[in-house]
Amino acid sequence: MKRRFVQRRLGLLTAVLTVGTVACFAALAQDAPTTPDGTPTYIVKDGQVDKGTYNGYRRFHATCHTCHGFDASGSSFAPSLADSLKRLSYDEFKEVVVNGRQNQGATGDKVMPSFGLDPNIMDHLDDIYRYLKARADGALPGGRPQRIGG
């Protein structure tokens, strides 16, 4: 008897959590602008950025700036992503981040590690792309952006 009661409670809890999770993702999707083909994009108004682009700035500076430089401007370790995203498509960007890359150069091997299993990157990849694309397009200057409405 107790077992059935516990199973029913767990089933109800699972249903509530599932509905709550779907609602959260739906709310996040509303704050995440995309182009008509589904590519993540950004909003910059009066020097302020949308929530996703701001989150991308934060996530970039938590991990990526160590190699790719402050404001994605490059360093002696890795190229400027503000320049690279002028040429790379979203799918190409994802490919490099997920799988990494190794290039032979005049100064030796250059290695971009794979971040495909890193939830701190993968869970926010669209936002990181938004930030970098805004920098590449010249829509967002260097420095910490201000969030629209924040």
N, C-alpha and C positions, 0 to 999 in steps of 0.2 A: 504494500500500500504506500509506504513512504517513498519507495523507489519510483513509483508512477508519479507521485506528487512532485518529486524532485525533477523527473524527466520533463513534466509539463512546464514547470517553472523555468528550466533551462531552455526549453523550446520557445517559450514566451520571451525570455531575455534575449535569445539569439535573434528573434524576429524584430525586437525593438532596436537592438544594436544594428542590424542590417538596414532597417529603415532610416535610422539616424545617420549611418555612414553614407548612404545614398544621398540623403538631404544635404550633408556637409559637402560632398563632392559636387552636387548641383549648385550649391551656393558659391563654391570656389570657381566653378566654370563660368558663372556670371561675371566674376571679377577678372576673368582671363580673356582678353581680346584675342581674336584670331582673324586671319585673312579668310576670304571665302573658301579657299582650298584647305583650311584647317591649320595653316602654319601659325605658330604663335607670333603675335605682334605686340606693339607697345602703344601707349598713349602718353604724349607729352603735351601739357598745356601750361603756358606761362612758366616754363622751367620746372614744372612739377610732373611727377610720373604716376602711373596707375600702380595699384597694389602689387601686381605680379612683377612689374619691372623693378620696383623698389626691393621686393624680395630677392630678385635676381642679383641686384647690386650687393645685397647682404650676403647671399650665398657665394657669389664670386669672391668677395673679399674674405670669406671664411676659409676658402680652400685654394682657389685658382690663382689669386694675385701673387702668391709666393713665387711662382714661376713666370706667369704672364704679365707681371708688373702691375703697379697701381694704375687703376683706371683702364686696364686691359691694353696698355700701351707697349707691352713687350719688355723683354730684359735680355741679358746675355744667355739666359737659360732657355727661353721660349719666345716664340714670335708674338707680335701684337695681334691680339684677337680683334681689336677694333679695325685693323686692316684686313685680317683673314676673313671676317664675316662680310666684307664687301664682295668676296668671290664665292664663299661657301654657301651652299643651300642649307636649309634646315636639316634635311636628311644626311647630308655630308657631315655637318656639325655633329649630329647624333652619333654617326658611325665612328668618328674619331674619339668622342668622349666615351662611348660604350666600350669600344675595342682597343683603344690606344693606337699609337702609331710609332714607327721607328724609321728615321731618315738618316742616311749617311750624308755628312756634310764635310766641308774642308777642315773643320775643327774637330771632327769625330762624329760619333753617333749622337743623335738627338732623339730622346725617347719621351713620348707622351704616354704615361701609364694608363691602363684601362681603369675606368671608374664605373664600369657596368654593374658591379656588385656593391657600390657605395650608396646607401640610401640618402645620405646627405647631399649627394649630387643628383642621383637618378630621380628622386622624388620631387626635385625642383628644376629639372633640366629645361623645361619650357620657360621658366622665369629667368634662368641664367641666359638663355638664348635671347629673350626679350631685352634684357639689359645690354648684352653685347651688340645686338642688332641696332639698338637705339644709339649706342656709341659709334658703331660703324657707319650709320646713316648720317651722323653729325647732328642728330636731333637732341642729343644729350651731351653736355660738356662734361669734363672731368670733375671729380669731387663727389661728395655725398649728395644725391638728389633729395629733394623734398617730395613727400607723398601727397597726391591730390587728396584734399580733405583731411590731411593728417597733420 
